[in-house]
């Protein structure tokens, strides 16, 4: 766990050093003396949030809790072992620049929706149904219906497939499949030198001003 935490903080300080806070939700298996205090003292942009008083919320749903916080403007939820990539950051910047009418998980633009999500996450009878691997089922059933008309999705290969929402290309070019084993959301160890088995992206999924990009 400490290895993943150190790597995540390292990535975070590179990709999100401009005012973002890294919040780690945890139970009592993380020791305040040995872990929390040293890390929070060394990294003022890292915040540990003990969830022992809300154990009725499944652990995989903890990362969604800030979406209902009245002081949170933007949220990106990640696993502890996820790599924070440059491609992902430019995608975040892309949706941040979108007008308020095209909300994409920005609580500051729709506090009413933020409160609805907060109440759903803290509804003990509802949230206990989404324990284990069902965090995505919670998003699909209780978040997507509210945000599908204003969400922003970046897609490299399936941009023509109908998911009920139009996607857009990533704003920057992906390195060749033979140069890196890095993809958005990959689990460590990744984003080093390696080979991925993905093909060239379809022409229709490339940015309109960069049809020459083979990997996008």
C-alpha positions in Angstrom: 0.0 0.0 0.0 2.8 2.4 0.9 4.4 1.9 -2.5 1.2 2.7 -4.3 0.7 5.7 -2.1 4.2 7.1 -2.7 3.8 6.6 -6.5 0.4 8.2 -6.5 1.6 11.3 -4.6 4.6 11.6 -6.9 2.2 11.5 -10.0 -0.2 13.9 -8.2 2.5 16.5 -7.5 3.4 16.4 -11.2 -0.1 16.3 -12.8 -2.2 18.1 -10.3 0.0 20.6 -8.4 -2.3 23.6 -9.3 -4.6 23.7 -6.4 -6.0 20.1 -6.3 -6.2 18.1 -3.1 -5.4 14.3 -3.0 -7.9 12.8 -0.6 -7.4 9.2 0.6 -10.4 7.5 2.1 -9.4 4.7 4.5 -10.3 2.6 7.5 -8.3 1.9 10.7 -5.8 -0.3 8.9 -3.9 2.9 8.2 -2.0 4.1 11.3 -2.2 7.8 12.1 1.2 7.9 13.8 3.2 6.0 11.1 1.4 7.0 8.0 -1.2 9.8 8.2 0.7 12.4 10.3 4.0 12.1 8.4 2.4 12.2 5.0 0.1 15.1 5.8 3.0 17.1 7.3 5.2 16.5 4.3 2.5 17.0 1.7 0.0 19.8 2.4 -2.0 18.8 -0.6 -2.7 15.3 0.8 -5.7 14.7 3.0 -6.6 11.4 4.8 -10.3 10.8 5.5 -11.2 8.1 8.0 -14.4 6.3 7.0 -14.9 4.2 10.1 -18.0 6.1 11.1 -19.5 5.4 7.7 -18.7 1.7 7.2 -22.2 1.1 5.8 -20.8 2.7 2.6 -19.0 0.1 0.5 -15.2 0.9 0.3 -15.3 1.1 -3.4 -17.9 3.9 -3.1 -15.8 6.0 -0.7 -14.1 7.7 -3.5 -17.4 9.1 -4.7 -18.2 10.8 -1.4 -16.5 14.2 -2.3 -19.1 14.6 -5.1 -21.6 15.6 -2.5 -19.3 18.0 -0.5 -20.5 21.6 -0.7 -16.9 22.9 -0.8 -15.7 20.6 -3.6 -15.7 22.1 -7.1 -14.2 19.3 -9.2 -13.7 15.6 -8.4 -11.8 12.8 -10.1 -12.0 9.4 -8.4 -9.2 7.0 -8.8 -7.9 3.7 -7.3 -4.8 3.9 -5.2 -2.8 1.8 -7.7 -3.8 4.0 -10.7 -1.2 5.9 -12.6 -2.1 9.6 -13.2 -1.1 10.2 -16.9 -0.5 13.3 -18.9 -3.1 12.2 -21.4 -5.7 12.0 -18.6 -4.8 15.4 -17.3 -5.4 17.1 -20.6 -8.7 15.3 -20.8 -9.6 16.7 -17.4 -8.6 20.2 -18.6 -10.7 19.7 -21.6 -13.9 19.1 -19.6 -13.1 21.8 -17.1 -13.1 24.4 -19.9 -16.6 23.4 -21.0 -19.5 25.9 -20.1 -21.6 25.2 -17.1 -24.5 23.8 -19.2 -22.3 20.8 -20.0 -21.6 19.5 -16.5 -19.3 16.5 -16.2 -18.8 15.8 -12.5 -18.2 19.3 -11.4 -20.3 19.8 -8.2 -19.7 23.6 -8.3 -21.9 23.8 -11.4 -24.9 21.9 -10.0 -25.1 21.8 -6.3 -28.6 20.3 -6.4 -27.3 17.3 -8.2 -24.3 17.2 -5.8 -26.7 17.0 -2.9 -28.8 14.3 -4.5 -25.6 12.2 -5.0 -24.6 12.9 -1.4 -27.9 11.6 0.0 -27.8 8.5 -2.2 -24.3 7.6 -1.0 -25.3 8.1 2.6 -28.6 6.2 2.3 -27.7 3.1 4.3 -30.5 1.0 2.8 -29.6 1.9 -0.7 -25.8 2.0 -0.7 -25.3 -1.4 1.0 -26.6 -3.0 -2.2 -23.5 -1.9 -4.0 -20.8 -3.5 -2.0 -17.8 -5.3 -3.5 -17.5 -4.9 -7.2 -20.7 -3.0 -7.7 -19.5 0.5 -7.4 -19.8 0.9 -11.2 -23.4 -0.4 -10.9 -24.1 2.4 -8.5 -22.7 5.0 -11.0 -24.7 3.4 -13.8 -28.0 3.3 -12.0 -27.8 6.4 -9.8 -25.4 8.9 -11.4 -25.5 8.3 -15.2 -29.3 9.0 -15.6 -28.7 12.5 -14.1 -25.6 13.4 -16.0 -25.8 11.6 -19.3 -27.0 14.8 -21.1 -24.1 16.9 -19.8 -21.3 14.4 -19.4 -18.0 14.6 -21.3 -16.4 11.4 -22.6 -13.1 10.9 -24.4 -12.8 7.8 -26.6 -10.0 6.5 -28.8 -11.5 3.4 -30.5 -15.3 3.2 -29.9 -16.3 6.8 -30.7 -18.9 5.6 -33.3 -20.6 3.2 -30.9 -23.9 4.4 -29.4 -23.7 4.6 -25.6 -26.4 7.2 -25.5 -23.8 10.0 -25.5 -21.4 11.5 -28.1 -17.7 11.1 -27.2 -14.8 13.3 -28.3 -11.1 12.6 -29.1 -8.4 13.0 -26.5 -6.8 16.5 -26.9 -3.3 15.2 -27.2 -1.6 12.4 -29.2 -1.0 9.0 -27.6 2.6 7.6 -28.0 3.0 4.6 -30.2 1.9 1.2 -28.9 5.5 0.2 -29.2 6.9 3.0 -27.0 4.9 2.7 -23.8 2.5 0.4 -21.9 0.6 3.4 -20.6 -3.2 3.8 -20.9 -5.6 5.9 -18.9 -6.7 4.0 -15.8 -3.9 1.4 -15.9 -2.7 -0.2 -12.7 0.9 0.0 -11.6 3.4 -1.0 -12.7 2.7 0.7 -16.0 3.5 3.9 -18.0 7.1 2.8 -18.5 8.7 1.3 -21.6 6.7 -1.6 -22.9 4.3 -2.8 -25.6 0.5 -2.6 -25.8 -1.5 -4.6 -28.2 -3.8 -1.8 -29.3 -4.2 -0.9 -33.0 -4.2 2.5 -34.7 -7.2 4.5 -33.8 -10.0 4.8 -36.4 -9.9 8.0 -38.5 -13.3 9.0 -37.3 -12.0 8.9 -33.7 -9.1 11.3 -34.4 -9.3 15.0 -33.7 -10.7 16.8 -36.8 -7.5 19.0 -36.9 -5.2 16.0 -36.6 -6.4 13.2 -39.0 -2.7 12.2 -39.3 -2.5 10.9 -35.7 -2.2 7.1 -35.9 -2.4 6.7 -32.2 -4.8 9.1 -30.4 
